Amino acid sequence: MPRPTQTITLPILPLPPGAVLLPGVIQRISVSSLRPDVASLLAAVYTRAAAASTSSSKSGPSGRIDTIPIACLPLASPMINYKGQQLLLQKEDSSSTPPPKIDPSKATKNDLFPYGVDSKITGIEGRGTGEFTLLVEGICRVKLEKAWTNTERGFLEGRVIDLVDDATELEKGGVVLQELFNHLKMLSRELVAILRLTAMLPRSGQQGLSPLLARRLDLFITRQKQPGALADFMANIVEASYEEKLMVLAAVEVKVRVQRVIDLLDRQVNGLKRGIKITAISTTGSGMFPFLDKGKEEEERERFRRGGTIVPVKGGLPGVGGLPGMFSGGQQPKGMIGGGGQDGEDQEPNEIEELAKRLEAAKLSPEAAKVAERELKRLKKIHPAQAEYAVTRTYLETLAEIPWTVTTDDRLGPHTLPRARKQLDEDHYGLEKVKKRLLEYLAVLRLKQSVNEEVDKEIKKVEEELGAASAHSDTKEAEEAAEKAADATTALEEKIKANSAKVEILRSKRMVDKSPILLLVGPPGVGKTSLARSVATALGRKFHRISLGGVRDEAEIRGHRRTYVAAMPGLIVQGLKKVGVANPVVLLDEIDKIGGSNHHGDPSAAMLEVLDPEQNHNFVDHYINIPIDLSKVMFIATANSLDTIPAPLLDRMETIYIPGYTTLEKRHIAMQHLVPKQIRVNGLREEQVVFTEEVVGRIIESYTREAGVRNLEREIGSVLRGKAVEYADAKDAGHPEKYNPVLTVDDLERFLGIEKFEEEIAEKTSRPGIVTGLVAYSSGGNGSILFIEVADMPGSGRLQLTGKLGDVLKESVEVALTWVKANAYELGLTQNPGEDIMKGRSIHVHCPSGSIPKDGPSSGIAQAVAMVSLFSGRAVPPTMAMTGEISLRGRVTAVGGIKEKLIGALRAGVKTVLLPAQNRKDVKDLPQEVKDGLEIVHVEHIWEAIRFVWPDAEWPVDRKGVAVQSRL
């Protein structure tokens, strides 16, 4: 948005009817004897220029009128309001709208358009007939506030506000303005190309552009950096009505101005395209350069073929001052007025030479250098107006921007591993497996570097010996040649060959680093993406993230072939261009959500070459079509699930599982990272809010149930926003001492509402048929206890299951019941081995919280113990919990989620936990707090669990004699 800089008083020059001057444009204004106001204005300008020159102490020409600003304002139009908005819809042929019939010499403020241009008079051309022409150059937009007639001199004066475009408008405008700017450039160059084409088709009925002028226009448009300036320039060129140019002049906001000029360009380009149909190109007739005589035409044609510039004929090019729709009314853009001889052309830098220097500085690979040299020679033979020129130039610029050999030096030294370990620990709590793998990679990289340094020293030593031997050999050869003793020379040559072979052997001992390709798999919010960024920081490398979620086209990975319009490299090459080095850390985010095979190809198959350590040193992008070495790139992919990743792609990556955070880990993360961060985000200081571990623990247990910490951070932010409101109210009321910074558990309901989740608490009393099981939630990170209730009733042996149990859990109940029925006599539940314990009764198994789905093979031991408790009438201690699956033989098998389950058990008040013996390895990873707070008992068979639960009970199976008699 242009910013008003100052309000100044300037002489006002009303422009002739139909004339509109825009910033950055030089316009010829014809003045007749009927404009006495212009003569008075010129006299005043000369007077002020002379006064300014006299008062100045600087040496130089006096009376320069181009130092005195004036305001050039067009006449108002009844179809445009004072804001530059259209009042009446014009017809399709808007260019024929007549200008308003107002005498500019007698114009008042109401007759003038409120927007104009702060300008300067750059010259005066006289015709000797009482008429002359002013050359006026527009500087910037102005808005008229007040106007009056200078009665003494007889011309208008007024107070205006300068509106200068912001130089950083393109950066502030964001993606939308950048896209509009690119579109404006494309249409502008297209219009120039079409007008140039009409010059080659003399029977088309359109007057076109000469090659030199077309090239200058194209170069000017390409190099323009300010969207507002280019819009003003093209508005002066394009065919437009008087009202449309007034609307562009009134478009103070750059984005609106660019859009209006785009509409005008689009209209003219489409009109020209409809009026021209190319069937063949012939060199007969007036030739390619009709404005040259026949003697020079062949010379210029040859220069054109060589890619050189065209020398204009003396006196300027025809059409520069009178091309309809281009420079109507004698207008010309700033910097293009006059004949435009060879001097201006010499000042233009040679783009091809600059491009060649960039390619040389890029240190291309041998194959890339060969291709670049061939394309560069081809580019020199193509005229800039041809479409192939832009395609080839863009390709070569892309080659120059790819980092072929530029790398970041890894910060490897004696303190590398401690520094990396500290960096990872500061950024992430837990995640020991990932940290261990990354430190292993750093250690290997460090050792390889040490080996390579030793090899380099040996190579340097041998090469020095080789150089000394060669010099000695030359001297000896001269001496021995004189003495005719060739034997010594032969011995030296053999020594040189031996040293050369030794150098080659040493070079083969150099260790090449191949970066690992890691796949971090885990639920959302556990820090996979941020972990990759920490890896880049620890390595001292640049980081780039590529989001693969929703990628459905193979060309997005491999790039488009150059034969297509708007072809571009793939995401991998674009990432390398952005970071500018060949060994960055590249994060392939959400690789499990990449599209599969479709009519656009298979993007997941395209990733096979990228992520294969044995192939990616020769990765070929379709656009570049040259092998690129990706072996130095450290790829880290992330995924939430492995189910959607194709097996061949999964096989190429080293998978590291990141489970959800436990409650203890979440509490630590919240206290160390999330709470301080949210305090800063919500405008508070650390002393203004006191968060306790009890409050954080309640938020974790009662308001969130997730694997990561995203929702936890949101809930903490909600609490802190509530405290911010309380502090602001107390401060505004003038009683800040009434504000209590301490946050308690009772305050959470006021800020977060009622608790969303309820935690099961261990019972204080027990009864037969009730057992405490353990559960790990599918969302990850959290675990708790789960009560299993079994009741019997008279019936026909039917088993009823409730509590929204899954198929696996139902089968576990059936296995437990079958084992109890098969061992009922050994358990003392029947009088003889052949008796059916379910005869005349039915049982009902229920798991509370019926609305929550439950499934998984981890409750078999608890189901069996609950049935034994019910049938025997013995109660299970309420502070004892158990987890594990059983087989029909009674063996207790391993289960998962031990860490989460035991943390939840400790939180619920459980004292003793029965675990499968196969889960001993999982206990080693438990926090010390859990190990100290729980008695963990490992069992291999259901009988071990039964004897531990009821140590004082006697079972018939223990009385061997009775057991033998009962089987006979």
C-alpha angles and dihedrals in degrees: 000000000000112000123224106242106180145341113238139168115241139170109260123225111195107214121232117267111287095016123120122179118204130194115275093023130110113216132189112225115195112217124194133189087267090074105073089158090066092053090050091048091050091050091052091048092051090048092052092045091052091048092049091049092050094050093047118091093205120105118238143093115328129223098029105171094194088075093063114082123219132182117241112199126180123224118268123256125217089224095059124061126217091271093057094253123140115250101183128035110244126216122263091261093062095159091076095062106126118233119249114279099238127137104236092204090062098036120138131196091274090054093054128082108244093233125065143139133278100227146162134225108245099178150345125227117197126203099193093238099091090272126102140171128236120213105212124183120203116226109176142335121278133190119217115232102169136357134192139167118258097228094195096055102021103235135105123267128183149173112249137178117229112229108197120186114242111249090218094050092115092055093046094045093067127201095329095059091043091054091048090049092051090048091050091052092048094051092044093053090044091054091049091049093051092048089049088052092054089059088062091050106058094175093056092093092234126107108228141190129276116243093250095050091044091052092048092049092048091049092048092050093046094051097044110116101180117075093201094053092048091049091053091047094051093043087061091051103041123083107260140151124250091256093050091053090049089053090053091048090051092049097103092167109079095218092055091045093052092048092051093051090047089057091051093047093047091053094051096042092052090047093052092047091054091050097050127063117177115208101159141348117235130183094208126104118035091351133228093307106040093170092064127076118249093257093063100033096083091047092052092044089056091048089051092052091051090054094249128140124266118247111226120229118256114279096033135278121305115244098032091108102032111031106136111241093006108070102356118174092026094291121153132179118254113274095020101078120121132022097317099220129188095287094075091047093053091054093060112097117240106253094196092054091049090049091050090052091050091051091050091050091050091069094222123204114261092258093046091048090054092051092045092052092051094047092046092055089048091050092056090059095051121087113236091236092063119093092231089063093064092045093052094043092051090050093052091046089053091051090051092051097051112098100233098168106359110114138171113246108240113235094239120161143109091300097045099101097043091047093048092046090051092048093051093045091051093051100040136026116216118349090125096166093058093045091049092053093049093048088050090055091049091049092050090047090051093050093047090052091052091051091048091050091054092047090050090053091052091047091051091050093050092046090053090052089047092052092048091048091050092051090046089048092055091050093045092047090057092047096044091045088058092046093036094233105143096165094079091050091053091052092052092049090053090050091052091050091050092051091048090053089049091054091052091050091050092049090053088057092062111114118233117212118228111189116228122249108222130190116202110200122188146112121291119283100026095114105261095141096042089047090060090052090051089052090056090049092049091050093043091235132133118263130220129177124209116190109212096179109123096006104149103162124079089210090067088066101034099028131237124289114254092242090075125085113256091011116177139172122271127262093269096055092041089054092052090050091051097050094038096215134093097225108051128142105254119196115208098199122203096001089167090065096055114123124260132223115322140140089290092058131257113298092186090058090050088058090060092080093042094054100038110102090203095053110027094082084076102039112160119205113203093229097046094036090194125106112261123197111236096164091100093054115098106219119200115183126192130205139168095209138017095210096089097042112098113244096240091052092046090051091060095058132071105236121217118182118218110194123201120278118266122233091260092050092048090051091052093046091049095050096043102037119003101049096048090045094050092045089059093043092054096050098253133124125234093251091053094066127038113199117190128201089243091060093046091048092052091050090050095048102036106028106032135043108175142118096239134038104251096104090041089057090049092052092048088050090052091053092048092049088055091051089047090056091050092049093046091050092049092047094047091049090055094244106101090155089071090065113101111208094190113100117209134189090252090060093061095076090054092054103031103025126231119345113277097203132035122213119220113239123205114259119250094212130038139209133186116280097031121105131172113234130184128240136187114205118239090232086069134232099057133082136176144166124279125201117225113203124193124184131176131209138170110287148109102290096279121157116216122193125193137165099081093283122184126233094261092051091049090053090050089056091050092050091049092049092048091052092049091049091048093050099035094116093049088049091053093243096122134038097230135019095250097056119110110227091203094055109125095002142081128203133214121207116197135176113199124237090058094187093063115082114235129193142143140101099265108093102066096105092047092049092050094047090048091054092046088049091051097046094042097041092232118135123224115232107261094226092057121093132178142190133185142101124254133209128217088265090057097251115149111227131199125273135190136243094052094149095052093042096052094046089052091047092053090049091051094054100259115154104184129037128190114211134177113265089236089065095066090107091057092056090064090067094054120114113259090242090063094046091053095045100048135057104222118201122187119209131185099190136033090241090062089054093048093050091048093049093049106024094165096050123103119221126199090232088066091058097073096188095054090044091055093047091050092056095051 
